Amino acid sequence: MKLASASWSLQGRTVVLTGATAGIGLAAARQLAQLGARLVLIGRDRMRGEQARAALRLAAPAAPEADLHLCDLANLADVHRLGAELGQHYPRVDVLINNAGVLPNRLTTTPEGHELCWATNHLAPFILTNHLLPQLEAAGPGARVITVASDAHWLGEIESTAAARIDSNRSSALTAYCDSKLANILFTKALSERLELTGITAHCLHPGVVSSNLWSHSPLLVRALMRLAAPFAKLPEQAAATIVHLATTTDAAAADGHYFKNCRRARTSGRADNRAEMHRLWRISAEETGIGQ
Ligand SMILES: NC(=O)c1ccc[n+]([C@@H]2O[C@H](COP(=O)([O-])OP(=O)(O)OC[C@H]3O[C@@H](n4cnc5c(N)ncnc54)[C@H](OP(=O)(O)O)[C@@H]3O)[C@@H](O)[C@H]2O)c1
């Protein structure tokens, strides 16, 4: 049984947020800053990171100044370095938001030999979260990990090897993205189970469809579909609402291990609900990253 926290004001709390330089992440950062959070922004580009900090100063002049840490989340050695760096800087982390994501226009292999979506969207959050568990635990009951998944997970499956993920006869950029989003949900459920009794909870969500930079490098067909969907898309501010809801809910225990849409619990695919898949995903991820055993 996890403890339900009494109240969840973000005033002065340390919130680590990846993908804070654009789209949904930047919109979430604005709202979290306005709620008084002490933001730790993770970005891969110093100029875009400083622009995000400047935008936050304007949006929330009374909020504590946001910190910026640089990391290329596609580079897993850099993510391990970031995890250690954050561990040294921040004795406690109240909220970790794994938001950064990528959808490239073709199947891409990173210099470390991982498929790009798998590395950036899944293995990076897996590494960062595992590094920050002591700091989340130090924050006490109510601390939480929020991972931005997607309804694209309905088309996902978990390949067992890096070789299968980069095999263009089996995978494409789009299937790789869907697979990584399924991994986000299975990771959240496995994490929730592993953290039982710690007071730390784990949550994931679909933010809704947003005309963000995510689509600008995506496969041609996806870009064409997005152009058609654009008039019905959410604004980044609206999409950020479910992240902010999960970051501030007073009843994180009831939301623990669950998938959310429009600030409500939502159904996932059968694969995302499969406990054997959850354990298989954790084992594969731990083997590939050397953390989380
Ligand atoms: N947009 C949608 O319709 C939609 C729907 C469902 C789920 N999602 C999910 O929502 C999340 C945010 O997406 P978004 O739409 O806001 O996309 P976005 O506008 O493209 O923003 C993505 C963020 O991730 C960062 N990022 C990407 N690769 C990175 C790397 N290698 N290292 C460090 N940072 C990296 C980007 O940094 P740069 O500024 O440096 O590029 C940017 O800050 C993603 O997880 C996505 O899968 C989005």
The ligand as a Tripos MOL2 file, in Angstrom:
@<TRIPOS>MOLECULE
LIG
   48    52     1     0     0
SMALL
NO_CHARGES

@<TRIPOS>ATOM
      1 N1          2.8390   16.0030  -30.9200 N.am      1 LIG1
      2 C1          1.9850   15.0080  -30.8310 C.2       1 LIG1
      3 O1          0.9650   14.9730  -31.5380 O.2       1 LIG1
      4 C2          2.2130   13.8830  -29.8510 C.ar      1 LIG1
      5 C3          1.2470   12.8730  -29.7400 C.ar      1 LIG1
      6 C4          1.4580   11.8440  -28.8360 C.ar      1 LIG1
      7 C5          2.5940   11.8220  -28.0580 C.ar      1 LIG1
      8 N2          3.5280   12.8100  -28.1990 N.ar      1 LIG1
      9 C6          4.7290   12.7370  -27.3530 C.3       1 LIG1
     10 O2          4.9010   13.9810  -26.6920 O.3       1 LIG1
     11 C7          6.2760   14.1810  -26.3900 C.3       1 LIG1
     12 C8          6.6820   15.5860  -26.7880 C.3       1 LIG1
     13 O3          6.5140   15.7160  -28.1900 O.3       1 LIG1
     14 P1          6.2950   17.1180  -28.9090 P.3       1 LIG1
     15 O4          5.1350   16.9560  -29.8100 O.co2     1 LIG1
     16 O5          6.3320   18.2320  -27.9570 O.co2     1 LIG1
     17 O6          7.5990   17.1410  -29.8480 O.3       1 LIG1
     18 P2          8.6390   18.3140  -30.1970 P.3       1 LIG1
     19 O7          7.9440   19.6200  -30.3390 O.co2     1 LIG1
     20 O8          9.4210   17.7900  -31.3570 O.co2     1 LIG1
     21 O9          9.5450   18.3790  -28.8880 O.3       1 LIG1
     22 C9         10.3830   17.3000  -28.5770 C.3       1 LIG1
     23 C10        11.3410   17.6980  -27.4960 C.3       1 LIG1
     24 O10        12.2420   16.5860  -27.2900 O.3       1 LIG1
     25 C11        13.5850   17.0550  -27.4470 C.3       1 LIG1
     26 N3         14.4720   16.0290  -27.9910 N.ar      1 LIG1
     27 C12        14.2900   15.2620  -29.0820 C.ar      1 LIG1
     28 N4         15.3550   14.4820  -29.2700 N.ar      1 LIG1
     29 C13        16.2320   14.7600  -28.2700 C.ar      1 LIG1
     30 C14        17.5310   14.3060  -27.9420 C.ar      1 LIG1
     31 N5         18.1710   13.3960  -28.6920 N.pl3     1 LIG1
     32 N6         18.1240   14.8100  -26.8580 N.ar      1 LIG1
     33 C15        17.5270   15.7510  -26.0920 C.ar      1 LIG1
     34 N7         16.3020   16.2350  -26.3560 N.ar      1 LIG1
     35 C16        15.6750   15.7460  -27.4470 C.ar      1 LIG1
     36 C17        13.4720   18.2220  -28.4170 C.3       1 LIG1
     37 O11        14.6320   19.0190  -28.3350 O.3       1 LIG1
     38 P3         15.0570   20.0360  -29.5290 P.3       1 LIG1
     39 O12        14.3040   21.3210  -29.2510 O.co2     1 LIG1
     40 O13        16.5150   20.1600  -29.3550 O.co2     1 LIG1
     41 O14        14.6480   19.4000  -30.8230 O.co2     1 LIG1
     42 C18        12.2150   18.9000  -27.9040 C.3       1 LIG1
     43 O15        12.4920   19.6710  -26.7600 O.3       1 LIG1
     44 C19         7.0350   13.0760  -27.1240 C.3       1 LIG1
     45 O16         7.3670   12.0520  -26.2140 O.3       1 LIG1
     46 C20         6.0330   12.5550  -28.1450 C.3       1 LIG1
     47 O17         6.2500   11.1910  -28.4650 O.3       1 LIG1
     48 C21         3.3470   13.8560  -29.0600 C.ar      1 LIG1
@<TRIPOS>BOND
     1     1     2 1
     2     2     3 2
     3     2     4 1
     4     4     5 ar
     5     4    48 ar
     6     5     6 ar
     7     6     7 ar
     8     7     8 ar
     9     8     9 1
    10     8    48 ar
    11     9    10 1
    12     9    46 1
    13    10    11 1
    14    11    12 1
    15    11    44 1
    16    12    13 1
    17    13    14 1
    18    14    15 2
    19    14    16 1
    20    14    17 1
    21    17    18 1
    22    18    19 2
    23    18    20 1
    24    18    21 1
    25    21    22 1
    26    22    23 1
    27    23    24 1
    28    23    42 1
    29    24    25 1
    30    25    26 1
    31    25    36 1
    32    26    27 ar
    33    26    35 ar
    34    27    28 ar
    35    28    29 ar
    36    29    30 ar
    37    29    35 ar
    38    30    31 1
    39    30    32 ar
    40    32    33 ar
    41    33    34 ar
    42    34    35 ar
    43    36    37 1
    44    36    42 1
    45    37    38 1
    46    38    39 2
    47    38    40 1
    48    38    41 1
    49    42    43 1
    50    44    45 1
    51    44    46 1
    52    46    47 1
@<TRIPOS>SUBSTRUCTURE
     1 LIG1         1 GROUP 0 **** ****
